[in-house]
């Protein structure tokens, strides 16, 4: 497996090209799974880690053979337009609000996530958004809307970057942000960000889904990767990926928890 910048990625047509989210890449999940797949099949995988929106642009252009993404509304639109096919619900974790350990607006005390966001907005406490049309960014926008809040500058900042870089910026600014669990555990805690709002809440469910790209150049290789990801070996690999005993992902074994075109 090799992570590529966007331009070199498009030039390497000899390998299976997988466009995926930065949260999946930053978590180390692909470092665990793809070497097993490559050893078993002899199929080399080139990875480009971008936001879900950009991954689906690559799918639309036929510049990837497969995608691994987490934005059900965008996925539904791409399926309807024929850019994606052969859906496999792969794994889940959750979104959470993280921020400075001292928690100046007492997000920890909020009874539900919408109230947590209202506390941030009322205090105009710094909040870093990814701002990149990724699955995490779209989830964040949906949560602000559900809270009845229109976030504005100067307290609302956009990183325009992946999850790991956004967590680094939030730590530097003493700001709050929305993160997926895996990237928080692997990156955010090292930057001394605290998990401030972490609940069993349908609004915070996060589902990662694999698709084939019909216009991709290597459909058979993409199907081989799909079959591997659906296997018990891949599920066990996901379950074994932990930080201090906490699993980063829960394998779904093809059982979807979020509907297309209407994430909860």
QUIQUIQUI-V396921 format. One record per helix or strand. SS is the DSSP state (H for helix, E for strand). FROM is the first residue (numbers start at 1). TO is the last residue. Records with the same first field share a line. If there is no record, write none. Layout:
SS->FROM-TO ; FROM-TO
This chain:
E->2-3 ; 16-21 ; 45-50 ; 66-69 ; 85-100 ; 127-129 ; 156-158 ; 176-180 ; 193-197 ; 205-212 ; 242-243 ; 246-247 ; 250-251
H->6-11 ; 22-27 ; 29-41 ; 52-61 ; 72-81 ; 107-109 ; 113-123 ; 135-147 ; 163-173 ; 181-191 ; 202-204 ; 219-229 ; 232-240
